């Protein structure tokens, strides 16, 4: 197994696989990358390692995948599979197959350090090769990742959902900080107060599901509170509040009385 790229994801996958006795080598063209691999205790790939590779995992920026794939294809044996770790890219980003197995292996984890654990997260796997799929599934099992099989034709929808749950959550936190700012609370204090609240909401979803984890004035049917919120929010945040509240109204289901639902629908219509 050769991992191309000694950044955060490449390092995290390299460490996790090496801990399970996978014969991992990290390949980086730059001195800095080789030094990062050495600092992590991972071996750098030699030209001979590349020639013997069975699976080459590209942990490089999305925009670099096509170029790196072309460069490697010129030196790798035809039996070596190319696999990228980009959630948004199709397998075509790896170039014309010409008999070479291609695949993608995209962990759903916001990796901020190569020493982050991937255990308990999911990974999206896509490949038309049965043999390569088996290898990627074994990789996932050893790393502690739950496999999601993502058809190539639906990759954009899959990746949009992943982005909403990570980057979208950060953007939502920013909007909530702005809302608290309208109450005179400084940004640092607002974020420090909101993060535990967000974690508790996620724990509720984990324990009781999306509908069961829903809290707040929508599920209580409190139209008066929602109306006060809309009047107090900054102009740029109010539309997002309406959109999320309409979504919450759907999650509330039959727990609301018809008159409460009707009142909320009128408020959130615009």
C-alpha positions as CSV (number, residue, x, y, z in Angstrom):
1,X,0.0,0.0,0.0
2,X,1.5,3.4,-1.1
3,X,-0.2,6.5,0.2
4,X,0.6,9.6,-1.9
5,X,0.6,12.7,0.2
6,X,1.9,13.1,3.8
7,X,-0.7,15.6,4.9
8,X,-3.4,15.3,7.6
9,X,-5.5,12.6,5.9
10,X,-2.6,10.7,4.4
11,X,-0.9,10.6,7.8
12,X,-4.0,9.6,9.6
13,X,-4.7,6.7,7.2
14,X,-1.0,5.7,7.2
15,X,-0.8,5.5,11.0
16,X,-4.1,3.7,11.3
17,X,-3.2,1.1,8.6
18,X,0.4,0.6,9.9
19,X,-1.1,0.0,13.4
20,X,-2.9,-3.0,11.8
21,X,0.3,-4.2,10.2
22,X,-0.5,-3.1,6.7
23,X,2.8,-2.6,4.7
24,X,2.3,1.2,4.3
25,X,4.7,3.5,2.5
26,X,4.2,7.3,2.1
27,X,5.2,8.9,-1.2
28,X,5.9,12.6,-1.4
29,X,7.8,14.5,-4.0
30,X,8.9,17.2,-1.6
31,X,11.4,17.2,1.2
32,X,8.9,18.6,3.6
33,X,6.5,15.8,3.0
34,X,9.2,13.2,3.5
35,X,10.1,14.9,6.8
36,X,6.5,14.8,7.9
37,X,6.3,11.1,7.2
38,X,9.5,10.5,9.2
39,X,8.2,12.5,12.1
40,X,5.1,10.3,12.1
41,X,7.2,7.2,12.2
42,X,6.1,6.1,8.7
43,X,8.4,4.9,6.0
44,X,8.8,6.8,2.7
45,X,8.1,4.9,-0.5
46,X,11.1,4.1,-2.7
47,X,11.0,3.7,-6.5
48,X,11.0,0.0,-5.9
49,X,7.9,0.3,-3.6
50,X,6.1,2.1,-6.3
51,X,6.9,-0.5,-8.8
52,X,5.6,-3.3,-6.5
53,X,2.5,-1.4,-5.3
54,X,-0.9,-3.1,-5.5
55,X,-2.9,-0.2,-4.3
56,X,-2.0,3.5,-4.5
57,X,-4.1,5.9,-2.4
58,X,-4.1,9.5,-3.4
59,X,-4.4,11.8,-0.4
60,X,-3.8,15.0,-2.3
61,X,-5.9,18.1,-2.9
62,X,-8.9,17.5,-5.2
63,X,-7.4,19.8,-7.9
64,X,-4.2,17.8,-7.9
65,X,-5.8,14.4,-8.4
66,X,-5.9,14.3,-12.2
67,X,-2.3,15.5,-12.6
68,X,-0.9,13.2,-9.9
69,X,-2.8,10.3,-11.4
70,X,-1.3,10.9,-14.9
71,X,2.2,11.2,-13.5
72,X,1.9,8.0,-11.5
73,X,0.2,6.0,-14.3
74,X,3.4,6.4,-16.3
75,X,5.5,4.6,-13.7
76,X,3.1,2.3,-11.8
77,X,2.6,-1.3,-13.0
78,X,-0.7,-1.9,-14.7
79,X,-1.8,-4.2,-11.9
80,X,-1.6,-1.3,-9.4
81,X,-5.0,0.2,-8.5
82,X,-5.4,3.9,-8.2
83,X,-7.7,5.2,-5.5
84,X,-8.5,8.8,-4.6
85,X,-9.9,10.2,-1.4
86,X,-11.9,13.1,-2.8
87,X,-15.6,13.1,-2.0
88,X,-16.7,15.2,-4.9
89,X,-14.6,13.7,-7.7
90,X,-15.7,10.9,-10.0
91,X,-13.4,8.0,-10.9
92,X,-12.8,9.8,-14.2
93,X,-10.5,12.1,-12.3
94,X,-8.1,9.2,-12.2
95,X,-7.8,9.2,-16.0
96,X,-8.5,6.6,-18.6
97,X,-8.6,3.2,-16.9
98,X,-7.0,1.2,-19.7
99,X,-7.3,-2.0,-17.7
100,X,-6.3,-0.4,-14.4
101,X,-8.6,-0.7,-11.4
102,X,-9.8,2.6,-10.1
103,X,-11.7,3.5,-6.9
104,X,-12.5,6.2,-4.3
105,X,-12.2,6.0,-0.5
106,X,-13.6,9.1,1.2
107,X,-13.6,9.1,5.0
108,X,-16.4,11.2,6.4
109,X,-14.2,12.8,9.1
110,X,-13.0,16.3,9.5
111,X,-9.3,15.5,10.0
112,X,-7.4,18.3,11.5
113,X,-4.2,16.4,12.5
114,X,-2.6,13.2,11.2
115,X,-2.9,11.8,14.7
116,X,-6.7,12.1,14.7
117,X,-8.5,8.8,15.1
118,X,-10.8,7.7,12.3
119,X,-12.5,5.0,14.4
120,X,-16.3,5.2,14.4
121,X,-16.6,7.3,11.3
122,X,-18.0,6.3,7.9
123,X,-16.2,6.0,4.6
124,X,-17.7,6.3,1.1
125,X,-16.4,3.6,-1.3
126,X,-16.9,3.5,-5.0
127,X,-15.2,1.1,-7.6
128,X,-16.4,-1.1,-10.4
129,X,-13.7,-3.7,-9.4
130,X,-14.9,-6.4,-7.1
131,X,-11.3,-7.3,-6.1
132,X,-10.5,-3.7,-5.3
133,X,-13.8,-3.3,-3.4
134,X,-12.8,-6.2,-1.2
135,X,-9.5,-4.6,-0.4
136,X,-11.0,-1.2,0.4
137,X,-13.6,-2.9,2.6
138,X,-10.8,-4.7,4.5
139,X,-9.0,-1.4,4.9
140,X,-12.1,0.3,6.3
141,X,-12.7,-2.6,8.7
142,X,-9.2,-2.4,10.0
143,X,-9.2,1.4,10.4
144,X,-12.6,1.2,12.1
145,X,-14.7,2.8,9.4
146,X,-18.3,2.0,8.5
147,X,-18.6,1.5,4.7
148,X,-21.1,3.4,2.6
149,X,-21.4,2.2,-1.0
150,X,-21.9,5.3,-3.2
151,X,-22.9,4.9,-6.8
152,X,-21.0,7.2,-9.2
153,X,-24.2,8.6,-10.6
154,X,-25.2,10.0,-7.1
155,X,-21.8,11.2,-5.9
156,X,-22.8,14.9,-6.0
157,X,-25.8,14.3,-3.7
158,X,-23.7,12.2,-1.3
159,X,-21.0,14.9,-1.1
160,X,-23.5,17.7,-0.7
161,X,-24.9,15.9,2.4
162,X,-21.5,15.4,3.8
163,X,-20.6,19.1,3.3
164,X,-23.8,20.2,5.0
165,X,-23.1,18.1,8.1
166,X,-19.6,19.5,8.5
167,X,-18.9,22.8,6.8
168,X,-22.6,23.6,7.0
169,X,-22.6,23.0,10.7
170,X,-19.7,25.5,11.1
171,X,-21.6,28.0,9.1
172,X,-24.7,27.5,11.2
173,X,-22.6,28.0,14.4
174,X,-21.4,31.3,12.8
175,X,-25.0,32.4,12.3
176,X,-25.9,31.5,15.9
177,X,-22.9,33.5,17.2
178,X,-24.2,36.5,15.2
179,X,-27.6,36.0,16.7
180,X,-26.2,36.1,20.2
181,X,-24.2,39.1,19.2
182,X,-27.5,40.9,18.7
183,X,-28.1,40.3,22.4
184,X,-24.7,42.0,23.2
185,X,-22.8,38.8,23.8
186,X,-19.2,38.9,22.5
187,X,-18.3,36.3,19.8
188,X,-15.8,34.4,21.9
189,X,-18.2,34.1,24.8
190,X,-21.1,33.2,22.4
191,X,-19.1,30.4,20.8
192,X,-18.0,29.0,24.1
193,X,-21.6,28.9,25.3
194,X,-23.0,27.4,22.0
195,X,-20.5,24.5,21.5
196,X,-21.7,22.5,24.5
197,X,-25.3,23.1,23.4
198,X,-24.6,21.9,19.9
199,X,-22.8,18.8,21.3
200,X,-25.8,18.0,23.6
201,X,-28.2,18.3,20.6
202,X,-26.0,15.8,18.6
203,X,-26.0,13.4,21.6
204,X,-29.8,13.6,21.6
205,X,-29.9,12.8,17.9
206,X,-27.5,9.9,18.4
207,X,-29.7,8.5,21.3
208,X,-33.2,9.2,19.9
209,X,-32.9,9.8,16.2
210,X,-33.6,13.0,14.2
211,X,-37.3,13.5,15.2
212,X,-36.7,12.3,18.8
213,X,-33.7,14.6,19.3
214,X,-35.6,17.7,18.1
215,X,-36.0,20.4,20.8
216,X,-37.1,24.0,20.9
217,X,-40.2,26.1,20.3
218,X,-41.1,24.4,17.0
219,X,-41.6,21.0,18.5
220,X,-43.4,22.7,21.4
221,X,-45.7,24.5,19.0
222,X,-44.8,27.9,20.6
223,X,-45.6,30.4,17.8
224,X,-45.2,33.4,20.1
225,X,-41.6,32.6,20.8
226,X,-40.8,32.0,17.1
227,X,-42.4,35.3,16.2
228,X,-40.3,37.1,18.8
229,X,-37.2,35.4,17.4
230,X,-37.9,36.5,13.9
231,X,-38.4,40.1,15.1
232,X,-35.1,40.1,17.1
233,X,-32.7,38.4,14.6
234,X,-30.3,40.2,12.4
235,X,-31.6,40.6,8.9
236,X,-29.1,38.2,7.4
237,X,-29.9,35.5,9.9
238,X,-33.7,35.5,9.9
239,X,-34.1,33.8,6.5
240,X,-31.8,30.9,7.7
241,X,-33.9,30.7,10.9
242,X,-37.1,30.4,8.8
243,X,-35.6,27.7,6.5
244,X,-34.4,25.6,9.4
245,X,-37.6,26.1,11.3
246,X,-39.6,24.8,8.4
247,X,-37.4,21.8,8.3
248,X,-38.0,21.3,12.0
249,X,-41.7,21.6,11.5
250,X,-41.6,18.5,9.2
251,X,-39.6,16.6,11.8
252,X,-42.1,17.5,14.6
253,X,-44.6,15.3,12.8
254,X,-47.8,14.6,14.6
255,X,-46.6,15.8,18.0
256,X,-48.1,19.3,17.1
257,X,-51.7,20.2,17.5
258,X,-53.3,21.2,14.1
259,X,-53.8,24.8,15.3
260,X,-50.2,25.1,16.5
261,X,-48.9,23.8,13.2
262,X,-51.1,26.2,11.2
263,X,-49.8,29.2,13.3
264,X,-46.2,28.2,12.8
265,X,-46.7,27.6,9.0
266,X,-48.1,31.2,8.7
267,X,-45.2,32.7,10.5
268,X,-42.6,30.7,8.5
269,X,-44.2,31.1,5.1
270,X,-42.3,34.3,4.0
